[in-house]
Amino acid sequence: MTSEPFLEQLPANLPEDLRAFLGCRADRATIRNGPVTWVDIPPSARAMLGGVTNPDLAITPGPAAGLALLHVKAGWLSARLPAAVADGRLRIDTSKLPFLAPKSVRADIERFVVELNARLAANGKALGEPSFGPEGMTLTKVDIPR
């Protein structure tokens, strides 16, 4: 694990709207359903997962406002991770990851969430309630009241 901020290690092929959103240069981005081509499955895990190189993602609304279910599938392995925007902050429940998932996956998700929430707050922003459509989930930023 490097000490460089996780949000500074974004993949080169990250969609531009998401890159701008994470870099606090845009207030809106859509996380799209389907293959997540900007997340590579490590070569050491590909054989175990049937040779897949990228996970698939399906995001659906959760049972209440601000909640989402992230269904991630890589080969035969899948996980449904509850996610929430509460009080302007992102939360992702990593306890639902399969026991076969490397500990680094949980650590990376948790580090991403902490850094994103901190970056938004440092820029006077918070997350608004997500919206959902057939393409995926759209996140927006709102100004933190001063």
Buried (B, 14 or more C-beta within 10 A) or exposed (E): EEEEEBBEEBEEEBBEBBBBBBEBEBBEBBBBBEEBEBBEBEEEBBEBBEEBBBBBBBBBBBEEEBBBBBBBBBBEBEBBBBBBBEEBBBBBEBEEBEEEBEEEBBEBBEBBBEBBBEBBEEBEBBBBEBEBEEEBBBBBBBEEEE
